[in-house]
Amino acid sequence: DLSSLLTQQSGAVMTAALRAQQHDLLGNLGWFGKLIRRDNKAIPEFRDFDLHILESGIFPVLVQGLDALVLHLESLRSGAKGDEGVRARFNPLTWLAQFLVRNHPSFTRDFRSAAYGEVREAALTERGRREIHRRKPQVEAAFLAAERRTEGGKLTLVHMPLLIRQLDELWSLDGAFESKMPDTYDDILPPGHETEAITFEAFWEWFEAYVDRHEVLRREDFERGAKLREQEAHIKKQRETEEVERRARQLERASQKESAMRDFESTRKDILDNPTWQRVLKDGAILTGGVEEDEGSIPVQGNHIPPLRKLFELYNLLAPGTTSNSWDDTLLACWQEWAEAREIDDYKTGIAREGLEMLTDLGQFKAHLASVQRGAGGKFAVCVIMDNSQDDEERFELECVDDDGIPICFNVTKVMADEITQALLAGQTPYVRAKGSNAVELILS
């Protein structure tokens, strides 16, 4: 029997026939079913202890150790080994512990290793079977849910492959479970009853028997599925967080844009209603290009200067907070920078009607806000190509959105508009990116 064959100690001489006999006995695993205890009522952490001692190799070595201990005790009793002092000091527990350490499968590599491997594989397979059996409530819930989705509220043989696939997806097994199940399920029902409805009890009876006869899944398959679900949940949560943050940025930027537009319109009204600035717009007066008044210029100090200062703040040319009523070197530098970028004629002579009209133009300020949005250097997905509102046959307007869904418009050439159209027709996703103040770069992906 198993005991007598495994009593040979590792140092003893063993014939090839005896080694083959021992390996065959372990490999046959006929004794395996007598050791496992599926009905163990212990607390969960000890419920599978029978499998632990098998898959770790402890049990086969323990059998050898106990039989070897019996032989050793017989030798001591007969006087073949040791004297009275040795027999008096002998501790069988210590001897057995030393045997287990010396012969533990983790540290020994001999003819027994292959047999230990087969025992371990059998234990891992049984662990997988138990995991499936313990998931009966999940299987039943999936079965009943599948029943509710059918027209008659009943499952038949034709529904079985779909049920198995749904269980595979439920456990995130990526087809590992589905691939181990049969191609047909005719044996769930008795011959001649193939078209009848299948109850869960009939399905589970067949399912348990099938799992016991086949190596369907191992526990590590479920562990991988659980890890995959955790990763998917983490990714989903991360995406949800990113979406919340994106919407928050979108709302914040939209709010900032609306606030800037309100401030601009209010400041623009202050300038247009100011009598001093009306002299520039109606009478051709100018605000001198220096910081001192010239003949025919408007004053360099007064209540008409703060609205101008506010405009430069809105154009991000001047830090907010200064309340001076004077036209000074700082404001002059702001004006020259702004006017030079827009190629205004004779801007160095001061602010004349053309410059003031552009400075207070809503379209100019909207273009500024768009340039601020483009300034991050990101790319913008093209949504719509529209004809240019200025009836320029060589220019087209693109409606785009940035990563946060904020809309933005670009003015591009007809050549680029044609390239974008071809890309869209080819199933590509066109993006544009601002380069400099007016140039636009096309990016295809």
Backbone hydrogen bonds, N-H to C=O, Kabsch-Sander energy under -0.5 kcal/mol:
donor,donor_aa,acceptor,acceptor_aa,energy
5,L,1,D,-1.9
6,L,2,L,-1.8
7,T,4,S,-0.5
8,Q,5,L,-0.6
12,A,9,Q,-1.7
19,R,15,T,-2.4
20,A,16,A,-2.4
21,Q,17,A,-2.3
22,Q,18,L,-2.6
23,H,19,R,-2.7
24,D,20,A,-2.6
25,L,21,Q,-2.0
26,L,22,Q,-2.3
27,G,23,H,-3.2
28,N,24,D,-2.5
29,L,25,L,-1.2
32,F,29,L,-1.1
33,G,29,L,-0.5
34,K,31,W,-0.9
35,L,31,W,-0.6
35,L,32,F,-1.5
36,I,32,F,-1.3
40,N,37,R,-1.1
46,F,43,I,-2.2
47,R,43,I,-0.7
47,R,44,P,-0.9
49,F,46,F,-1.5
51,L,48,D,-0.5
52,H,48,D,-1.7
53,I,49,F,-2.1
54,L,50,D,-0.9
55,E,51,L,-3.3
56,S,52,H,-1.9
57,G,54,L,-0.9
59,F,53,I,-2.8
61,V,57,G,-1.4
62,L,58,I,-2.8
63,V,59,F,-2.4
64,Q,60,P,-1.8
65,G,61,V,-2.9
66,L,62,L,-2.8
67,D,63,V,-2.1
68,A,64,Q,-2.7
69,L,65,G,-2.3
70,V,66,L,-1.9
71,L,67,D,-2.0
72,H,68,A,-2.4
73,L,69,L,-2.7
74,E,70,V,-2.3
75,S,71,L,-2.1
76,L,72,H,-2.3
77,R,73,L,-2.7
78,S,74,E,-2.2
79,G,75,S,-0.7
79,G,76,L,-0.6
80,A,75,S,-1.3
81,K,75,S,-1.4
87,R,83,D,-2.4
88,A,84,E,-2.1
89,R,85,G,-2.0
90,F,86,V,-1.0
95,W,91,N,-2.3
96,L,92,P,-2.7
97,A,93,L,-2.6
98,Q,94,T,-2.4
99,F,95,W,-2.0
100,L,96,L,-2.4
101,V,97,A,-2.1
102,R,98,Q,-2.5
103,N,99,F,-2.0
104,H,100,L,-0.6
104,H,101,V,-0.7
107,F,104,H,-2.2
108,T,104,H,-1.1
113,S,110,D,-1.8
116,Y,112,R,-2.6
117,G,113,S,-2.2
118,E,114,A,-1.7
119,V,115,A,-2.0
120,R,116,Y,-2.6
121,E,117,G,-2.4
122,A,118,E,-2.2
123,A,119,V,-2.1
124,L,120,R,-2.4
125,T,121,E,-2.4
126,E,122,A,-2.2
127,R,123,A,-2.2
128,G,124,L,-1.9
129,R,125,T,-2.0
130,R,126,E,-2.4
131,E,127,R,-2.0
132,I,128,G,-1.9
133,H,129,R,-2.6
134,R,130,R,-2.5
135,R,132,I,-1.2
136,K,133,H,-1.3
139,V,135,R,-2.4
140,E,136,K,-3.0
141,A,137,P,-2.3
142,A,138,Q,-2.4
143,F,139,V,-2.5
144,L,140,E,-2.8
145,A,141,A,-2.2
146,A,142,A,-2.2
147,E,143,F,-2.1
148,R,144,L,-2.1
149,R,145,A,-1.2
150,T,146,A,-0.6
150,T,147,E,-1.3
155,L,198,I,-0.5
157,L,194,E,-0.7
159,H,156,T,-1.5
160,M,156,T,-0.5
160,M,157,L,-1.2
163,L,159,H,-2.0
164,I,160,M,-2.6
165,R,161,P,-2.1
166,Q,162,L,-2.3
167,L,163,L,-2.1
168,D,164,I,-2.3
169,E,165,R,-2.3
170,L,166,Q,-2.5
171,W,167,L,-2.1
172,S,169,E,-1.0
173,L,168,D,-2.4
176,A,173,L,-2.0
179,S,175,G,-2.3
180,K,176,A,-0.5
180,K,177,F,-1.1
181,M,177,F,-0.5
181,M,178,E,-0.9
188,I,185,Y,-1.9
189,L,186,D,-1.0
193,H,190,P,-2.0
196,E,193,H,-1.9
198,I,155,L,-3.5
199,T,197,A,-0.5
203,F,199,T,-2.2
204,W,200,F,-3.2
205,E,201,E,-2.1
206,W,202,A,-1.9
207,F,203,F,-3.1
208,E,204,W,-3.0
209,A,205,E,-1.7
210,Y,206,W,-2.4
211,V,207,F,-2.6
212,D,208,E,-2.2
213,R,209,A,-1.4
214,H,210,Y,-1.4
216,V,214,H,-1.2
219,R,124,L,-0.5
221,D,218,R,-1.0
222,F,218,R,-1.2
223,E,219,R,-2.4
224,R,220,E,-2.6
225,G,221,D,-2.2
226,A,222,F,-2.8
227,K,223,E,-2.5
228,L,224,R,-2.6
229,R,225,G,-2.5
230,E,226,A,-2.3
231,Q,227,K,-2.5
232,E,228,L,-2.9
233,A,229,R,-2.9
234,H,230,E,-2.6
235,I,231,Q,-2.8
236,K,232,E,-2.7
237,K,233,A,-2.8
238,Q,234,H,-2.7
239,R,235,I,-2.8
240,E,236,K,-2.6
241,T,237,K,-2.6
242,E,238,Q,-2.7
243,E,239,R,-2.6
244,V,240,E,-2.5
245,E,241,T,-2.6
246,R,242,E,-2.8
247,R,243,E,-2.7
248,A,244,V,-2.3
249,R,245,E,-2.7
250,Q,246,R,-2.8
251,L,247,R,-2.9
252,E,248,A,-2.6
253,R,249,R,-3.1
254,A,250,Q,-2.6
255,S,251,L,-2.6
256,Q,252,E,-2.7
257,K,253,R,-2.5
258,E,254,A,-2.6
259,S,255,S,-2.7
260,A,256,Q,-2.6
261,M,257,K,-2.4
262,R,258,E,-2.5
263,D,259,S,-2.6
264,F,260,A,-2.5
265,E,261,M,-2.8
266,S,262,R,-2.4
267,T,263,D,-2.6
268,R,264,F,-3.2
269,K,265,E,-2.0
270,D,266,S,-2.0
271,I,267,T,-2.0
272,L,268,R,-2.8
273,D,269,K,-2.3
274,N,270,D,-0.5
274,N,271,I,-0.9
278,Q,274,N,-1.9
279,R,275,P,-1.1
279,R,276,T,-0.5
280,V,276,T,-0.8
281,L,277,W,-2.1
282,K,278,Q,-2.8
283,D,278,Q,-0.6
283,D,279,R,-1.4
284,G,280,V,-0.6
285,A,279,R,-1.8
286,I,296,G,-0.6
287,L,351,I,-2.0
288,T,286,I,-0.7
289,G,349,T,-1.3
297,S,294,D,-2.0
298,I,286,I,-2.5
302,G,325,N,-1.6
305,I,302,G,-1.5
308,L,304,H,-0.8
309,R,305,I,-2.5
310,K,306,P,-2.4
311,L,307,P,-2.0
312,F,308,L,-1.9
313,E,309,R,-1.8
314,L,310,K,-2.4
315,Y,311,L,-1.8
316,N,313,E,-1.8
317,L,312,F,-2.8
318,L,312,F,-0.9
322,T,319,A,-0.6
327,W,300,V,-3.2
328,D,326,S,-1.0
332,L,328,D,-2.2
333,A,329,D,-2.4
334,C,330,T,-2.0
335,W,331,L,-2.5
336,Q,332,L,-2.4
337,E,333,A,-2.2
338,W,334,C,-2.4
339,A,335,W,-3.0
340,E,336,Q,-2.3
341,A,337,E,-1.6
342,R,338,W,-0.8
343,E,340,E,-1.3
344,I,339,A,-1.9
347,Y,344,I,-1.0
349,T,346,D,-1.2
350,G,347,Y,-1.1
351,I,287,L,-2.0
352,A,350,G,-0.8
356,L,352,A,-2.5
357,E,353,R,-2.8
358,M,354,E,-2.0
359,L,355,G,-2.4
360,T,356,L,-1.7
361,D,358,M,-1.1
365,F,361,D,-1.8
366,K,362,L,-2.6
367,A,363,G,-2.2
368,H,364,Q,-1.8
369,L,365,F,-2.5
370,A,366,K,-2.3
371,S,367,A,-2.2
372,V,368,H,-2.1
373,Q,369,L,-2.0
374,R,370,A,-2.4
375,G,371,S,-1.2
376,A,373,Q,-0.8
377,G,374,R,-2.2
380,F,432,V,-2.6
381,A,401,V,-1.7
382,V,430,P,-2.1
383,C,399,E,-3.1
384,V,399,E,-1.7
386,M,384,V,-0.5
386,M,397,E,-3.2
388,N,395,R,-1.0
391,D,388,N,-1.6
393,E,391,D,-0.8
395,R,392,D,-1.6
396,F,412,V,-3.1
397,E,386,M,-2.5
398,L,410,F,-3.3
399,E,384,V,-3.0
400,C,398,L,-0.6
400,C,408,I,-3.1
401,V,381,A,-1.7
402,D,406,I,-1.9
405,G,402,D,-2.2
408,I,400,C,-2.4
410,F,398,L,-1.8
412,V,396,F,-3.2
412,V,410,F,-0.6
414,K,394,E,-1.5
417,A,413,T,-2.2
418,D,414,K,-2.4
419,E,415,V,-1.9
420,I,416,M,-2.5
421,T,417,A,-2.1
422,Q,418,D,-2.4
423,A,419,E,-2.2
424,L,420,I,-2.3
425,L,421,T,-2.2
426,A,422,Q,-1.6
427,G,424,L,-1.3
428,Q,423,A,-2.6
431,Y,443,I,-3.3
432,V,380,F,-2.1
433,R,441,E,-2.2
435,K,439,A,-2.8
439,A,435,K,-0.8
441,E,433,R,-3.2
443,I,431,Y,-3.3
445,S,429,T,-1.2
